[in-house]
Amino acid sequence: MSSGPLSIHLAGVPLTNPIVLAAGTCGYVDEIADALPLSRIGAVTSKSITLEPREGNAPWRIVDSPQGMLNAIGLANVGLNEFMQKRLPAARALPCSFFGSVAGHSVEEYLTVAERFDAAPEIAIVELNVSCPNTSDGLQFGEHPDALRTLLRAVKQVVKSKPLSVKLSPNVGDIVAMARAAVDGGAQALVVSNTFSAMAIDVESRAFRLSRGRGGLSGPGIHPIVVRMVHDVYLGVAREAGVPIIGLGGVCNWRDAAEFILAGASAVGMGTALFIDPRAPLRVVDGLDAWVRRQGCHSIAELVGRAGS
Ligand SMILES: Cc1cc2nc3c(=O)[nH]c(=O)nc-3n(C[C@H](O)[C@H](O)[C@H](O)COP(=O)(O)O)c2cc1C
């Protein structure tokens, strides 16, 4: 691993640089490698994997918007067994780290997937996507602190050999309370955040543009809101707990990424930008490298949380 100014340790996992490709935006493992040399980024995150295969929602499940895009993919994926047998082996040859994203509709489903991910040497960090409704009460794990804490305490029993990260939902009144519940439950890293609940309507046909009516907004329009959330979570919970944040939302260029670092993120995710230009992370890495040097720092870690100072 390079030891340049961008190299970091995220919850103890060494990364060449802080750029992480976001869950669901770059396939299962290495599909984006034809367009983006993965040796130049820190980590790839798998799309969220559920116990059983899922076809996801009917089309349309992605639509554009002036601020980014709306999606309602519905966790389409091949399911745990096929992922482990046919997709995950490609991660052995990756020149960067690999994070496994877990989704589920019950505590038991999360446990089964997380336990297999814990045993897989290809996976450096297990990331929980908690923006999923629990089939037993219909409430999203990521929108209720008690449900989140209970889920995490259970998952911590099976994720023993590597860090457990939690991807917070922004669709809550108090994201700091959710971050606190996650850290109480044993989260060793926090991803801030998932997509924002949103809707788009075709005014001529009067039809919802997404088949499911609603979906999640991602892209540049959410970036300033997520910068504020990262800062709130950093000051409210993460700094004192020593838990790193991955800032994720609308990063298109190095300035957006640098903002996340100054707000309190130790690493930076990119998702929607990959749909516009899969090579965008390369420019972000180069821009961050020059910025860290201009700031007179030896390591980007020195700039984490330094907004306002
Ligand atoms: C098409 C699409 C699919 C996504 N699938 C997942 C997923 O499987 N699991 C997950 O945790 N987040 C998923 N996300 C959310 C992204 O990982 C990310 O949190 C969000 O898009 C905000 O970052 P961005 O503005 O850089 O895209 C998806 C986003 C998009 C646009």
The ligand as an SDF file (V2000), in Angstrom:
LIG
                    3D

 31 33  0  0  0  0  0  0  0  0999 V2000
  -28.6390    3.1970   -8.5330 C   0  0  0  0  0  0  0  0  0  0  0  0
  -28.2990    3.2200   -7.0710 C   0  0  0  0  0  0  0  0  0  0  0  0
  -28.2910    2.0170   -6.3650 C   0  0  0  0  0  0  0  0  0  0  0  0
  -27.9800    2.0100   -5.0000 C   0  0  0  0  0  0  0  0  0  0  0  0
  -27.9520    0.8210   -4.3350 N   0  0  0  0  0  0  0  0  0  0  0  0
  -27.5820    0.8020   -3.0270 C   0  0  0  0  0  0  0  0  0  0  0  0
  -27.4310   -0.4330   -2.3330 C   0  0  0  0  0  0  0  0  0  0  0  0
  -27.5860   -1.5390   -2.8880 O   0  0  0  0  0  0  0  0  0  0  0  0
  -27.0900   -0.3680   -1.0130 N   0  0  0  0  0  0  0  0  0  0  0  0
  -26.8620    0.8010   -0.3610 C   0  0  0  0  0  0  0  0  0  0  0  0
  -26.5110    0.7980    0.8310 O   0  0  0  0  0  0  0  0  0  0  0  0
  -26.9610    2.0030   -1.0100 N   0  0  0  0  0  0  0  0  0  0  0  0
  -27.3050    2.0120   -2.3010 C   0  0  0  0  0  0  0  0  0  0  0  0
  -27.3720    3.2100   -2.9710 N   0  0  0  0  0  0  0  0  0  0  0  0
  -27.0580    4.4580   -2.2670 C   0  0  0  0  0  0  0  0  0  0  0  0
  -25.6120    4.9110   -2.5310 C   0  0  0  0  0  0  0  0  0  0  0  0
  -24.6870    3.9420   -2.0530 O   0  0  0  0  0  0  0  0  0  0  0  0
  -25.3180    6.2630   -1.8520 C   0  0  0  0  0  0  0  0  0  0  0  0
  -25.5550    6.1510   -0.4650 O   0  0  0  0  0  0  0  0  0  0  0  0
  -26.1860    7.3970   -2.3900 C   0  0  0  0  0  0  0  0  0  0  0  0
  -26.3810    7.2750   -3.7760 O   0  0  0  0  0  0  0  0  0  0  0  0
  -25.6200    8.7820   -2.0660 C   0  0  0  0  0  0  0  0  0  0  0  0
  -24.3390    8.9540   -2.6460 O   0  0  0  0  0  0  0  0  0  0  0  0
  -24.1370    9.6990   -4.1000 P   0  0  0  0  0  0  0  0  0  0  0  0
  -24.8840   10.9900   -4.0240 O   0  0  0  0  0  0  0  0  0  0  0  0
  -22.6520    9.8450   -4.2340 O   0  0  0  0  0  0  0  0  0  0  0  0
  -24.7200    8.7670   -5.1030 O   0  0  0  0  0  0  0  0  0  0  0  0
  -27.6840    3.2340   -4.3400 C   0  0  0  0  0  0  0  0  0  0  0  0
  -27.6940    4.4370   -5.0560 C   0  0  0  0  0  0  0  0  0  0  0  0
  -27.9890    4.4430   -6.4050 C   0  0  0  0  0  0  0  0  0  0  0  0
  -27.9660    5.7470   -7.1350 C   0  0  0  0  0  0  0  0  0  0  0  0
  1  2  1  0
  2  3  1  0
  2 30  2  0
  3  4  2  0
  4  5  1  0
  4 28  1  0
  5  6  2  0
  6  7  1  0
  6 13  1  0
  7  8  2  0
  7  9  1  0
  9 10  1  0
 10 11  2  0
 10 12  1  0
 12 13  2  0
 13 14  1  0
 14 15  1  0
 14 28  1  0
 15 16  1  0
 16 17  1  0
 16 18  1  0
 18 19  1  0
 18 20  1  0
 20 21  1  0
 20 22  1  0
 22 23  1  0
 23 24  1  0
 24 25  2  0
 24 26  1  0
 24 27  1  0
 28 29  2  0
 29 30  1  0
 30 31  1  0
M  END
$$$$
